[in-house]
Amino acid sequence: MTYQNKWNREPIKTYFKRDEFICPCCGREEMNPDFLLRLSLARAEAGVPFVITSGWRCVVHNRVVGGVPTSDHPKGDAADIDVLNSEARYRIVRALMLAGFSRIGIYKNYIHVDANLEKVQEVLWLYE
């Protein structure tokens, strides 16, 4: 599926715009359509906005921002979501799990979610 087609799919276009997932380094976006669909389902369930702070990253930008070489952002299978308060954090994490995500990292101000089935599943980790 081309990116143009995925951005016309419901519910993806209901909750997200392509611009939210573009790499600021190179201007490209190569998000996995299945990941975006699940993320959209989680957004519908959460009932709070998902402000994407990092979507697709090229390998260069991933390195510049300190992303690990095994990051799922360059694969289109990860996103970072801004979090304003503990209520939103709870609603977002709960919705991500209900949508089938099982790899979630929690930072003070954002949540990382990825869908790499080759990595350990059913994990919730904290960042300092």
N, CA, C and O of each residue as an XYZ file, in Angstrom:
512
protein
N       0.844     -1.178      0.000
C       0.000      0.000      0.000
C       0.888      1.239      0.000
O       1.837      1.327      0.779
N       0.589      2.171     -0.849
C       1.371      3.400     -0.875
C       0.947      4.311      0.262
O      -0.150      4.182      0.805
N       1.837      5.241      0.616
C       1.506      6.154      1.702
C       0.269      6.973      1.360
O      -0.516      7.302      2.250
N       0.080      7.308      0.078
C      -1.085      8.107     -0.300
C      -2.375      7.363      0.027
O      -3.332      7.963      0.517
N      -2.404      6.081     -0.237
C      -3.594      5.295      0.065
C      -3.824      5.167      1.563
O      -4.964      5.263      2.016
N      -2.769      4.952      2.343
C      -2.957      4.745      3.777
C      -3.504      5.989      4.455
O      -4.242      5.878      5.433
N      -3.157      7.183      3.955
C      -3.638      8.416      4.580
C      -5.081      8.724      4.214
O      -5.671      9.654      4.763
N      -5.651      7.966      3.305
C      -7.069      8.122      2.965
C      -7.952      7.108      3.691
O      -9.177      7.153      3.576
N      -7.333      6.198      4.436
C      -8.087      5.154      5.129
C      -8.710      5.683      6.412
O      -8.097      6.460      7.144
N      -9.924      5.254      6.668
C     -10.550      5.505      7.967
C     -10.097      4.366      8.862
O     -10.014      3.245      8.361
N      -9.800      4.548     10.126
C      -9.852      5.808     10.862
C      -8.534      6.590     10.880
O      -8.412      7.568     11.617
N      -7.546      6.169     10.077
C      -6.247      6.854     10.131
C      -6.408      8.347      9.893
O      -5.904      9.158     10.671
N      -7.106      8.717      8.823
C      -7.217     10.144      8.500
C      -8.074     10.901      9.500
O      -8.005     12.128      9.569
N      -8.883     10.185     10.277
C      -9.697     10.840     11.298
C      -8.830     11.429     12.399
O      -9.135     12.505     12.913
N      -7.759     10.744     12.766
C      -6.969     11.144     13.927
C      -5.579     11.685     13.622
O      -4.988     12.367     14.459
N      -5.051     11.396     12.451
C      -3.664     11.785     12.170
C      -3.518     12.402     10.791
O      -4.325     12.178      9.889
N      -2.459     13.185     10.663
C      -2.067     13.744      9.371
C      -0.660     13.235      9.055
O       0.147     12.999      9.953
N      -0.390     13.075      7.788
C       0.907     12.582      7.350
C       2.046     13.415      7.924
O       3.090     12.876      8.289
N       1.847     14.733      8.004
C       2.886     15.642      8.495
C       3.391     15.278      9.883
O       4.542     15.565     10.212
N       2.554     14.653     10.703
C       2.945     14.303     12.066
C       4.023     13.228     12.100
O       4.728     13.086     13.099
N       4.153     12.482     11.032
C       5.051     11.331     11.007
C       6.269     11.524     10.102
O       7.076     10.608      9.948
N       6.404     12.695      9.511
C       7.501     12.973      8.585
C       8.805     13.197      9.352
O       8.823     13.855     10.392
N       9.876     12.649      8.832
C      11.207     12.861      9.406
C      11.623     14.307      9.170
O      11.622     14.763      8.027
N      11.979     15.043     10.229
C      12.379     16.439     10.052
C      13.713     16.604      9.328
O      14.038     17.694      8.857
N      14.467     15.543      9.243
C      15.783     15.579      8.609
C      15.671     15.535      7.079
O      16.294     16.332      6.378
N      14.881     14.606      6.585
C      14.852     14.373      5.141
C      13.488     14.614      4.493
O      13.372     14.622      3.267
N      12.456     14.809      5.318
C      11.128     15.074      4.780
C      10.380     13.856      4.279
O       9.321     13.985      3.665
N      10.921     12.673      4.535
C      10.245     11.441      4.097
C       9.368     10.891      5.211
O       9.508     11.256      6.378
N       8.464     10.008      4.821
C       7.585      9.311      5.773
C       7.326      7.924      5.217
O       6.831      7.780      4.099
N       7.660      6.901      5.997
C       7.478      5.522      5.550
C       6.851      4.690      6.663
O       7.333      3.603      6.984
N       5.776      5.207      7.248
C       5.104      4.490      8.343
C       4.402      3.244      7.822
O       3.864      3.230      6.715
N       4.419      2.209      8.634
C       3.726      0.964      8.343
C       2.214      1.209      8.462
O       1.756      1.640      9.520
N       1.432      0.948      7.409
C      -0.007      1.190      7.468
C      -0.709      0.413      8.584
O      -1.647      0.925      9.194
N      -0.265     -0.817      8.856
C      -0.886     -1.606      9.922
C      -0.626     -0.983     11.294
O      -1.504     -0.986     12.157
N       0.583     -0.449     11.492
C       0.906      0.238     12.736
C      -0.001      1.454     12.899
O      -0.559      1.678     13.973
N      -0.147      2.239     11.832
C      -0.987      3.438     11.895
C      -2.444      3.102     12.174
O      -3.122      3.822     12.907
N      -2.921      2.022     11.596
C      -4.310      1.628     11.835
C      -4.516      1.272     13.304
O      -5.496      1.698     13.915
N      -3.604      0.500     13.867
C      -3.703      0.153     15.294
C      -3.579      1.379     16.177
O      -4.286      1.500     17.177
N      -2.682      2.292     15.815
C      -2.522      3.527     16.577
C      -3.808      4.360     16.524
O      -4.194      4.980     17.515
N      -4.459      4.368     15.371
C      -5.732      5.079     15.232
C      -6.822      4.458     16.094
O      -7.625      5.170     16.697
N      -6.849      3.132     16.153
C      -7.828      2.455     17.009
C      -7.584      2.781     18.474
O      -8.527      2.961     19.244
N      -6.309      2.857     18.855
C      -5.969      3.232     20.232
C      -6.403      4.666     20.507
O      -6.927      4.961     21.581
N      -6.192      5.545     19.557
C      -6.590      6.946     19.731
C      -8.099      7.050     19.920
O      -8.566      7.808     20.771
N      -8.858      6.302     19.140
C     -10.322      6.321     19.277
C     -10.734      5.845     20.663
O     -11.639      6.414     21.273
N     -10.082      4.817     21.157
C     -10.391      4.254     22.469
C     -10.009      5.207     23.598
O     -10.746      5.329     24.577
N      -8.883      5.874     23.476
C      -8.373      6.725     24.556
C      -9.249      7.947     24.803
O      -9.430      8.360     25.949
N      -9.784      8.519     23.754
C     -10.604      9.705     23.915
C      -9.816     10.964     24.248
O     -10.396     11.974     24.647
N      -8.498     10.910     24.087
C      -7.639     12.087     24.274
C      -6.744     12.190     23.039
O      -6.455     11.179     22.399
N      -6.308     13.397     22.703
C      -5.440     13.550     21.529
C      -4.125     12.789     21.671
O      -3.567     12.688     22.763
N      -3.646     12.262     20.565
C      -2.317     11.683     20.484
C      -1.469     12.677     19.696
O      -1.559     12.741     18.470
N      -0.658     13.439     20.391
C       0.230     14.385     19.727
C       1.544     13.652     19.467
O       2.271     13.316     20.402
N       1.835     13.411     18.212
C       3.014     12.644     17.829
C       4.243     13.551     17.838
O       4.302     14.543     17.111
N       5.218     13.198     18.669
C       6.453     13.981     18.737
C       7.546     13.370     17.868
O       8.497     14.054     17.490
N       7.414     12.093     17.554
C       8.366     11.437     16.664
C       7.683     10.240     16.017
O       7.192      9.346     16.706
N       7.657     10.233     14.705
C       7.089      9.111     13.958
C       8.197      8.412     13.204
O       9.086      7.802     13.799
N       8.134      8.507     11.872
C       9.173      7.865     11.070
C      10.443      8.699     11.136
O      10.393      9.927     11.068
N      11.579      8.027     11.269
C      12.896      8.675     11.260
C      13.787      7.964     10.260
O      13.820      6.735     10.198
N      14.511      8.758      9.475
C      15.541      8.132      8.649
C      16.668      7.693      9.587
O      16.715      8.121     10.740
N      17.548      6.867      9.114
C      18.639      6.346      9.931
C      19.527      7.482     10.448
O      19.988      7.441     11.589
N      19.762      8.482      9.621
C      20.607      9.613     10.028
C      19.950     10.367     11.186
O      20.598     10.629     12.200
N      18.678     10.716     11.042
C      17.996     11.459     12.103
C      17.888     10.619     13.376
O      18.014     11.147     14.481
N      17.658      9.335     13.225
C      17.590      8.465     14.394
C      18.902      8.531     15.173
O      18.885      8.596     16.402
N      20.020      8.515     14.484
C      21.330      8.600     15.124
C      21.521      9.976     15.786
O      22.032     10.061     16.903
N      21.115     11.042     15.102
C      21.283     12.410     15.611
C      20.510     12.613     16.923
O      21.007     13.270     17.838
N      19.295     12.053     17.017
C      18.482     12.246     18.228
C      18.814     11.236     19.323
O      18.174     11.229     20.375
N      19.804     10.387     19.084
C      20.218      9.433     20.110
C      19.437      8.133     20.103
O      19.484      7.370     21.068
N      18.718      7.877     19.016
C      18.000      6.614     18.902
C      18.959      5.448     18.777
O      20.026      5.573     18.178
N      18.582      4.327     19.337
C      19.440      3.142     19.274
C      19.444      2.583     17.851
O      18.478      2.782     17.115
N      20.511      1.886     17.450
C      20.572      1.319     16.101
C      19.436      0.334     15.803
O      19.088      0.125     14.640
N      18.865     -0.265     16.836
C      17.766     -1.224     16.643
C      16.396     -0.564     16.771
O      15.392     -1.261     16.914
N      16.338      0.758     16.724
C      15.077      1.498     16.842
C      14.084      1.071     15.769
O      14.467      0.725     14.652
N      12.828      1.101     16.119
C      11.776      0.760     15.162
C      11.222      1.981     14.434
O      10.384      1.836     13.544
N      11.672      3.175     14.795
C      11.238      4.379     14.078
C      11.634      4.316     12.600
O      10.796      4.618     11.751
N      12.884      3.934     12.246
C      13.237      3.858     10.823
C      12.502      2.747     10.057
O      12.535      2.715      8.827
N      11.860      1.864     10.764
C      11.088      0.790     10.126
C       9.616      1.176      9.959
O       8.854      0.456      9.314
N       9.217      2.309     10.539
C       7.823      2.736     10.454
C       6.916      2.031     11.438
O       5.694      2.038     11.285
N       7.513      1.422     12.450
C       6.759      0.649     13.432
C       6.850      1.228     14.835
O       6.767      0.484     15.812
N       7.022      2.554     14.957
C       7.129      3.163     16.284
C       6.662      4.611     16.227
O       6.713      5.268     15.187
N       6.207      5.082     17.382
C       5.824      6.488     17.517
C       6.014      6.909     18.961
O       5.931      6.094     19.880
N       6.270      8.192     19.144
C       6.334      8.789     20.468
C       5.157      9.750     20.588
O       4.908     10.561     19.697
N       4.439      9.648     21.699
C       3.217     10.414     21.915
C       3.412     11.338     23.112
O       3.780     10.888     24.198
N       3.166     12.627     22.911
C       3.275     13.615     23.978
C       2.228     13.326     25.055
O       1.103     12.932     24.748
N       2.611     13.528     26.318
C       1.690     13.303     27.435
C       1.672     14.545     28.313
O       2.721     15.023     28.743
N       0.476     15.067     28.577
C       0.342     16.302     29.348
C       0.171     16.080     30.841
O       0.569     16.920     31.647
N      -0.427     14.938     31.215
C      -0.689     14.695     32.637
C      -0.891     13.206     32.883
O      -0.922     12.412     31.943
N      -1.027     12.831     34.150
C      -1.116     11.410     34.499
C      -2.416     10.770     34.026
O      -2.429      9.580     33.711
N      -3.505     11.525     33.968
C      -4.763     10.966     33.468
C      -4.634     10.601     31.992
O      -5.048      9.519     31.577
N      -4.064     11.501     31.207
C      -3.858     11.219     29.785
C      -2.908     10.036     29.612
O      -3.130      9.184     28.751
N      -1.846      9.977     30.428
C      -0.894      8.874     30.358
C      -1.608      7.541     30.566
O      -1.390      6.593     29.812
N      -2.451      7.469     31.577
C      -3.198      6.246     31.861
C      -4.097      5.875     30.679
O      -4.110      4.725     30.240
N      -4.842      6.849     30.172
C      -5.783      6.582     29.082
C      -5.062      6.129     27.818
O      -5.540      5.241     27.112
N      -3.912      6.737     27.533
C      -3.155      6.367     26.340
C      -2.577      4.963     26.483
O      -2.702      4.151     25.567
N      -1.952      4.668     27.609
C      -1.365      3.333     27.811
C      -2.445      2.263     27.766
O      -2.264      1.227     27.126
N      -3.549      2.499     28.429
C      -4.662      1.538     28.432
C      -5.157      1.292     27.003
O      -5.356      0.146     26.600
N      -5.350      2.360     26.251
C      -5.846      2.236     24.887
C      -4.850      1.522     23.977
O      -5.244      0.728     23.123
N      -3.562      1.804     24.158
C      -2.551      1.107     23.358
C      -2.599     -0.397     23.608
O      -2.504     -1.190     22.671
N      -2.746     -0.783     24.856
C      -2.816     -2.215     25.172
C      -4.100     -2.831     24.608
O      -4.066     -3.945     24.086
N      -5.208     -2.137     24.703
C      -6.457     -2.652     24.137
C      -6.377     -2.793     22.622
O      -7.036     -3.656     22.043
N      -5.579     -1.955     21.983
C      -5.405     -2.028     20.528
C      -4.399     -3.103     20.120
O      -4.155     -3.309     18.931
N      -3.818     -3.785     21.102
C      -2.919     -4.896     20.807
C      -1.443     -4.591     20.874
O      -0.625     -5.459     20.569
N      -1.077     -3.385     21.263
C       0.348     -3.079     21.422
C       0.852     -3.706     22.717
O       0.178     -3.655     23.746
N       2.038     -4.294     22.657
C       2.576     -4.934     23.860
C       4.015     -4.515     24.154
O       4.727     -5.175     24.911
N       4.431     -3.397     23.535
C       5.763     -2.836     23.788
C       5.590     -1.336     23.991
O       5.431     -0.583     23.030
N       5.622     -0.907     25.260
C       5.344      0.491     25.590
C       6.398      0.999     26.562
O       6.674      0.376     27.587
N       6.982      2.142     26.221
C       7.956      2.789     27.090
C       7.390      4.107     27.593
O       6.806      4.872     26.825
N       7.561      4.369     28.872
C       6.997      5.576     29.466
C       8.114      6.518     29.911
O       8.976      6.159     30.713
N       8.070      7.714     29.375
C       8.937      8.811     29.790
C       8.082      9.762     30.618
O       6.866      9.590     30.696
N       8.693     10.748     31.228
C       7.942     11.725     32.015
C       6.921     12.463     31.144
O       5.778     12.656     31.556
N       7.328     12.870     29.958
C       6.473     13.697     29.116
C       5.986     13.042     27.823
O       5.295     13.681     27.030
N       6.336     11.792     27.607
C       5.814     11.127     26.418
C       5.835      9.609     26.580
O       6.455      9.060     27.491
N       5.137      8.965     25.664
C       5.039      7.507     25.635
C       5.574      7.029     24.287
O       5.220      7.563     23.235
N       6.426      6.023     24.341
C       6.935      5.367     23.134
C       6.132      4.086     22.950
O       5.885      3.356     23.910
N       5.731      3.820     21.721
C       5.070      2.551     21.411
C       5.678      2.011     20.123
O       5.920      2.755     19.173
N       5.920      0.700     20.111
C       6.392      0.089     18.873
C       5.735     -1.271     18.702
O       5.139     -1.821     19.628
N       5.862     -1.794     17.494
C       5.180     -3.039     17.152
C       6.126     -4.054     16.540
O       5.766     -4.743     15.586
N       7.327     -4.151     17.077
C       8.310     -5.089     16.559
C       8.096     -6.457     17.207
O       8.388     -6.644     18.389
N       7.595     -7.393     16.440
C       7.309     -8.734     16.957
C       8.561     -9.565     17.174
O       8.495    -10.638     17.774
N       9.709     -9.082     16.692
C      10.960     -9.804     16.899
C      11.614     -9.464     18.236
O      12.570    -10.121     18.647
N      11.101     -8.445     18.911
C      11.621     -8.069     20.225
C      10.716     -8.648     21.308
O       9.608     -9.104     21.027
N      11.197     -8.624     22.535
C      10.423     -9.144     23.668
C       9.060     -8.466     23.716
O       8.957     -7.249     23.565
N       8.024     -9.256     23.925
C       6.650     -8.771     23.975
C       6.168     -8.652     25.433
O       6.800     -9.146     26.366
N       5.023     -7.974     25.580
C       4.392     -7.780     26.883
C       5.354     -7.129     27.861
O       5.590     -7.628     28.962
N       5.912     -5.977     27.420
C       6.829     -5.221     28.272
C       6.367     -3.772     28.372
O       5.864     -3.183     27.415
N       6.555     -3.235     29.544
C       6.269     -1.843     29.852
C       7.482     -1.331     30.580
O       7.774     -1.794     31.683
N       8.208     -0.380     29.994
C       9.432      0.070     30.620
C       9.382      1.575     30.891
O       8.600      2.311     30.289
N      10.237      2.002     31.809
C      10.330      3.409     32.190
C      11.651      3.984     31.733
O      12.682      3.312     31.768
N      11.611      5.235     31.304
C      12.810      5.972     30.948
C      13.035      7.038     32.009
O      12.079      7.585     32.559
N      14.284      7.328     32.293
C      14.588      8.362     33.292
C      15.006      9.635     32.618
O      15.302     10.622     33.292
